[in-house]
Amino acid sequence: MVSIITAVHNQLAMNKLFYEKLVKYTHYPFELIIIDNNSTDGSREFFQSIGATVIQNEQNYSYPYCQNQGIRKAKYEVLAFLNNDIIVAPQWDKHILEAMQANQLDIITSCGIERVESVPATLALGRRWKLIKNIISNIARNGFTFRLMAKLMYGDWEKFCARRYARFGNQVQEGFVGNSVIMTRRGLEKVGLWDERIQGADFDLYIRSKKRHLEQGDVKPMHIALGVFNHHFIRLTVKSKPVKFADASNIIKIEQKWTPEERAIYLKDYVAI
């Protein structure tokens, strides 16, 4: 079983689509832990109505703070940190876990618009998505337009994902796509909780996994599962102009944590796009 941890702040239409696809496409039984950051649009009540475990924050907190809240509630060995503005691939969890086992990984992400198998392929996807998103999202942002955007981007979503899985299977590539991070309890023990000072906590987690790998050798750095593509609508919550984080005064830039010398060592194999 999998513990799925997701933080939300409003975005009711997106939350309903996220949950619909999660139920449809998740292979294994799962618990859904929602960290609700004082939503005012019915999102909190929606997730309560479908039986999710809902942590009720009375203010809007940063991403890593929320993930650690979810960890403290989670019951299962595998933790899936999923953004709410994604559509998961069919059998995403089964294929991710198979890729982890095949490659002896404790920390993995799906691939997606932000990162696929090569720089040219990633850039081509990004250009296509930017065009579609810029046209449709200017009309409206609701359940219909979210589905329309995905349809225009991929055509038949299930066939698109099946083609990718048939092509790449359990292949992985070092790096990360931060909207879908999956970690075992063992990986959490080795690398540690999310750093609540770093809003770009996925990047920090990658660096920490790389550091641990180089210094201790008991865990591999975070990798991307090339056969599992989760679609990310990208920055929907940010564009809705959410209220300031309650813990904003604690947030530092990643450059304030990692020196240039450390970044040169730990990011040597990271391909920026």
C-alpha positions as CSV (number, residue, x, y, z in Angstrom):
1,M,0.0,0.0,0.0
2,V,1.0,3.6,-0.6
3,S,0.7,6.7,1.5
4,I,-0.1,9.6,-0.9
5,I,0.7,13.0,0.6
6,T,-0.7,16.2,-1.1
7,A,-0.8,19.8,0.0
8,V,-3.6,22.0,-1.3
9,H,-4.7,25.6,-1.1
10,N,-8.0,26.1,-2.9
11,Q,-8.2,25.0,-6.6
12,L,-11.3,22.9,-6.1
13,A,-11.8,22.1,-9.8
14,M,-8.2,20.9,-10.0
15,N,-8.5,18.9,-6.8
16,K,-11.6,17.1,-8.1
17,L,-9.8,16.1,-11.3
18,F,-6.7,15.1,-9.4
19,Y,-8.7,12.8,-7.2
20,E,-10.8,11.4,-10.0
21,K,-7.7,10.3,-11.9
22,L,-6.0,9.1,-8.8
23,V,-8.8,6.7,-8.1
24,K,-9.0,5.6,-11.8
25,Y,-5.4,5.0,-12.4
26,T,-3.8,3.9,-9.1
27,H,-3.2,0.2,-9.0
28,Y,-2.6,-0.5,-5.3
29,P,-4.8,0.4,-2.3
30,F,-3.7,3.8,-1.0
31,E,-4.3,6.2,1.8
32,L,-4.7,9.9,0.8
33,I,-3.4,12.5,3.2
34,I,-4.4,16.0,2.4
35,I,-2.7,19.0,4.0
36,D,-5.3,21.7,3.5
37,N,-3.8,25.2,3.9
38,N,-7.0,27.0,4.9
39,S,-8.8,26.6,1.6
40,T,-11.9,28.8,1.3
41,D,-13.5,27.3,-1.9
42,G,-14.8,24.0,-0.5
43,S,-11.6,22.0,-1.2
44,R,-11.2,21.0,2.5
45,E,-14.8,19.8,2.6
46,F,-14.5,17.9,-0.7
47,F,-11.5,15.9,0.5
48,Q,-13.3,15.2,3.8
49,S,-16.3,14.0,1.9
50,I,-14.3,11.3,0.0
51,G,-12.7,9.9,3.2
52,A,-9.2,11.4,2.9
53,T,-7.2,12.1,6.0
54,V,-7.3,15.9,6.1
55,I,-4.8,17.9,8.1
56,Q,-6.5,21.3,8.7
57,N,-4.0,24.1,8.7
58,E,-5.5,27.5,9.6
59,Q,-2.9,29.3,7.5
60,N,-1.1,28.7,4.2
61,Y,2.2,26.9,4.8
62,S,5.2,26.1,2.5
63,Y,5.5,22.9,0.6
64,P,8.2,21.2,2.7
65,Y,6.5,22.0,6.0
66,C,3.3,20.4,4.6
67,Q,5.2,17.3,3.4
68,N,6.6,16.7,6.9
69,Q,3.1,17.1,8.4
70,G,2.0,14.3,6.0
71,I,4.9,12.0,6.9
72,R,3.9,12.2,10.5
73,K,0.4,10.9,9.6
74,A,1.4,8.3,7.0
75,K,1.0,4.6,7.8
76,Y,2.7,2.8,4.9
77,E,6.2,1.9,3.7
78,V,6.0,3.8,0.5
79,L,5.4,7.6,0.6
80,A,4.2,9.4,-2.6
81,F,4.5,13.2,-2.4
82,L,2.2,14.3,-5.2
83,N,1.2,17.8,-6.3
84,N,-2.5,18.4,-6.6
85,D,-2.2,19.9,-10.1
86,I,-1.3,16.6,-11.8
87,I,-2.9,13.8,-13.8
88,V,-1.3,10.5,-12.9
89,A,-0.5,7.9,-15.5
90,P,-2.4,4.6,-15.6
91,Q,-0.8,2.2,-13.0
92,W,1.7,4.9,-12.1
93,D,2.3,3.4,-8.7
94,K,2.8,-0.2,-9.9
95,H,5.2,0.9,-12.6
96,I,7.1,3.3,-10.3
97,L,7.6,0.6,-7.7
98,E,8.7,-1.9,-10.3
99,A,11.3,0.7,-11.6
100,M,12.5,1.2,-8.0
101,Q,13.0,-2.5,-7.4
102,A,14.6,-3.1,-10.8
103,N,17.1,-0.3,-10.2
104,Q,17.5,-0.6,-6.4
105,L,16.2,2.9,-5.7
106,D,14.7,4.4,-2.6
107,I,13.9,7.8,-4.1
108,I,12.3,8.2,-7.6
109,T,10.1,10.6,-9.5
110,S,7.9,10.3,-12.5
111,C,9.0,12.0,-15.7
112,G,6.8,14.8,-17.1
113,I,6.8,18.0,-19.1
114,E,9.7,19.4,-17.0
115,R,12.0,16.4,-17.8
116,V,11.9,13.4,-20.1
117,E,14.7,11.3,-21.7
118,S,16.6,14.1,-23.5
119,V,16.9,17.9,-23.6
120,P,15.4,18.2,-27.1
121,A,12.4,16.0,-26.2
122,T,11.9,18.0,-23.0
123,L,12.1,21.3,-24.8
124,A,9.6,20.2,-27.5
125,L,7.1,19.1,-24.9
126,G,7.5,22.4,-23.0
127,R,6.9,24.5,-26.1
128,R,3.8,22.5,-27.0
129,W,2.4,22.8,-23.4
130,K,3.2,26.5,-23.2
131,L,1.3,27.2,-26.4
132,I,-1.8,25.2,-25.3
133,K,-1.8,26.6,-21.8
134,N,-1.4,30.2,-22.8
135,I,-4.4,29.9,-25.2
136,I,-6.8,27.9,-23.1
137,S,-6.0,29.2,-19.6
138,N,-6.7,32.8,-20.7
139,I,-10.3,31.7,-21.5
140,A,-11.0,30.1,-18.1
141,R,-9.6,27.8,-15.5
142,N,-12.1,25.1,-14.6
143,G,-12.6,21.4,-14.9
144,F,-13.7,21.6,-18.5
145,T,-10.6,23.6,-19.6
146,F,-8.2,21.5,-17.6
147,R,-9.5,18.4,-19.5
148,L,-9.4,20.2,-22.8
149,M,-5.8,21.3,-22.3
150,A,-4.8,17.7,-21.5
151,K,-6.7,16.4,-24.5
152,L,-5.1,18.9,-26.9
153,M,-1.6,18.1,-25.4
154,Y,-1.8,14.3,-25.5
155,G,-4.8,13.1,-27.5
156,D,-5.7,9.8,-25.9
157,W,-4.0,10.0,-22.4
158,E,-4.0,6.3,-21.8
159,K,-2.5,5.5,-25.2
160,F,0.1,8.2,-24.7
161,C,1.2,6.7,-21.4
162,A,1.1,3.2,-22.8
163,R,3.4,4.1,-25.6
164,R,5.9,5.7,-23.2
165,Y,5.9,2.7,-20.9
166,A,6.3,0.3,-23.9
167,R,9.3,2.3,-25.0
168,F,11.0,2.9,-21.7
169,G,9.7,0.3,-19.2
170,N,11.8,0.4,-16.1
171,Q,14.5,2.7,-17.5
172,V,15.6,5.5,-15.2
173,Q,17.8,8.6,-15.4
174,E,19.5,10.5,-12.6
175,G,17.6,13.7,-11.8
176,F,14.1,14.6,-10.7
177,V,10.7,16.0,-11.6
178,G,9.4,17.5,-8.4
179,N,5.6,17.1,-8.8
180,S,5.7,13.4,-8.1
181,V,8.3,12.2,-5.6
182,I,8.1,8.6,-4.3
183,M,10.3,7.5,-1.4
184,T,10.6,4.4,0.8
185,R,10.9,4.6,4.5
186,R,14.4,3.4,4.1
187,G,15.2,6.3,1.8
188,L,13.6,8.8,4.3
189,E,15.7,7.3,7.1
190,K,18.9,7.8,5.0
191,V,18.2,11.2,3.5
192,G,16.0,12.8,6.2
193,L,12.8,14.8,6.3
194,W,12.1,17.7,3.8
195,D,14.1,20.8,4.7
196,E,11.4,23.2,5.8
197,R,13.7,26.2,5.0
198,I,13.8,25.4,1.3
199,Q,10.7,26.1,-0.9
200,G,12.5,24.4,-3.8
201,A,12.7,21.3,-1.6
202,D,12.7,18.8,-4.4
203,F,16.0,20.2,-5.7
204,D,17.4,20.2,-2.1
205,L,16.3,16.5,-1.7
206,Y,18.1,15.6,-4.9
207,I,21.3,17.2,-3.7
208,R,21.0,15.5,-0.3
209,S,20.5,12.1,-1.9
210,K,23.5,12.7,-4.1
211,K,25.6,13.8,-1.1
212,R,24.6,10.7,0.9
213,H,25.4,8.5,-2.1
214,L,28.9,10.0,-2.5
215,E,29.7,10.1,1.2
216,Q,28.0,7.0,2.6
217,G,27.1,4.9,-0.5
218,D,24.0,3.4,1.2
219,V,21.4,5.1,-1.0
220,K,21.4,6.1,-4.7
221,P,20.6,9.6,-5.8
222,M,17.1,10.5,-6.9
223,H,16.2,9.2,-10.4
224,I,13.5,9.8,-12.9
225,A,11.3,6.8,-14.1
226,L,11.3,7.4,-17.9
227,G,8.4,5.0,-18.4
228,V,6.0,6.8,-16.0
229,F,4.7,10.2,-17.2
230,N,2.5,12.2,-14.9
231,H,1.1,15.4,-16.4
232,H,1.7,18.6,-14.4
233,F,-0.4,21.7,-15.1
234,I,2.4,23.7,-13.6
235,R,2.1,26.6,-11.1
236,L,-1.7,26.7,-11.0
237,T,-1.7,27.6,-7.3
238,V,1.0,30.2,-7.6
239,K,-1.0,31.9,-10.5
240,S,-4.1,32.0,-8.3
241,K,-2.1,34.4,-6.0
242,P,-2.3,32.5,-2.7
243,V,-1.9,34.3,0.6
244,K,1.7,34.6,1.9
245,F,3.2,31.5,3.6
246,A,2.8,31.6,7.4
247,D,6.4,30.3,7.7
248,A,7.8,32.7,5.0
249,S,10.3,34.2,7.5
250,N,12.0,30.7,7.7
251,I,12.5,30.3,4.0
252,I,16.0,30.7,2.5
253,K,17.3,30.3,-1.0
254,I,19.0,27.0,-1.9
255,E,22.2,29.0,-2.6
256,Q,22.2,30.0,1.1
257,K,22.3,26.4,2.1
258,W,24.7,24.9,-0.4
259,T,28.0,26.7,-1.2
260,P,29.2,27.0,-4.8
261,E,31.8,24.3,-4.0
262,E,29.2,21.9,-2.7
263,R,26.9,22.6,-5.7
264,A,29.8,21.9,-8.1
265,I,30.4,18.5,-6.4
266,Y,26.8,17.3,-6.0
267,L,25.4,18.7,-9.2
268,K,28.2,17.5,-11.4
269,D,25.9,14.9,-13.0
270,Y,22.7,17.0,-13.0
271,V,21.6,18.2,-16.4
272,A,19.8,21.5,-16.1
273,I,17.0,22.3,-18.6
